[in-house]
Amino acid sequence: MPTIVVEVMPKAELLDPQGKAVAGALGRLGQTQSALANVTGVRVGKRFEISIDGEADATTLAAVRELADTVLSNSVIEDVVGIHVQDAPSSAVA
Amino acid sequence: MRIGVVTFPGSLDDRDAARAIRLAGADAVALWHGDHDLHGVDAIVLPGGFSYGDYLRAGAIASLSPIMTEVIDAANKGMPVLGICNGFQMLTEAHLLDGGLIRNEQGRFICRDQGLRIENNASDWTNGFEANAEIVIPLKNGEGSFMAPTETLKMLEGEGRIVARYLGNPNGSLNDIAGVTNARGNVVGLMPHPEHAVEAGFGPDTDAAMASGIDGLTFFTSVIARTLVGA
């Protein structure tokens, strides 16, 4: 079943308190795990996976693009940073 | 006068808003998010809470509720609409007000009595205040930091559409903005909660006595006065 993936991030110029809190926790881990010592920042966004019947054709993609800009994101505080099609909903990486 | 209060799944302050309306001297009418009927009300309050658990974005799913079609239509025709906290978030998501609200800059939920300065006392909901009145009402939210693009901010400032500013910025809001209005002055969004400061004994502390603050009542008496004048 084709799946359209929409990715949304908080605007780069706005403070992302959630990302900042995660970065703070990673910083504390970095004190004991040297591989994390060079992490400089984290931002947290959203990923939507929209399953559809049939083809992900141009009309459908245009409709999803519209949905991404008007409903899935709020352009005052967020940006749509990616839309792509994959064959099925995501599963865990091996 | 009849003022409607819309209840959404996850609304918390709808009963308090209705109580504030009654204490101000109007009839409170319960409205339901799933209806397409405003029951002939003269004004509308979108109350605070966590509609749809703040899923997607705070206020985003509620802004697409069936009744919002009627609310948006009425607001565009001039009906007074006040959005408090989650209601303010709904009004920005519905594009009835400019700007947006993001997580508080320190990442914490804030619950405290908050000083405000009323900078626009011409709107339907603030006309009962003296110019630049300083008031105290409760503030309680996790996502109350007001954001807007630079040009929008300039426009809001230039047109006097900042309804209330924080005395001491609690959450990183641009220009200390606590509330804004639309060009017409009938739609107002406010992050702090006037409906929790309407009856002596249950409001913020004042110099005079504990819990005696009723500064929030003026928002509701303002809309009653405005509507009677208009009638």
Boltz contact constraints between the chains, C-beta under 6 A:
constraints:
  - contact:
      token1: [A, 15]
      token2: [B, 105]
      max_distance: 6.0
  - contact:
      token1: [A, 17]
      token2: [B, 103]
      max_distance: 6.0
  - contact:
      token1: [A, 17]
      token2: [B, 107]
      max_distance: 6.0
  - contact:
      token1: [A, 21]
      token2: [B, 107]
      max_distance: 6.0
  - contact:
      token1: [A, 74]
      token2: [B, 57]
      max_distance: 6.0
  - contact:
      token1: [A, 74]
      token2: [B, 100]
      max_distance: 6.0
  - contact:
      token1: [A, 76]
      token2: [B, 100]
      max_distance: 6.0
  - contact:
      token1: [A, 77]
      token2: [B, 100]
      max_distance: 6.0
  - contact:
      token1: [A, 77]
      token2: [B, 102]
      max_distance: 6.0
  - contact:
      token1: [A, 77]
      token2: [B, 147]
      max_distance: 6.0
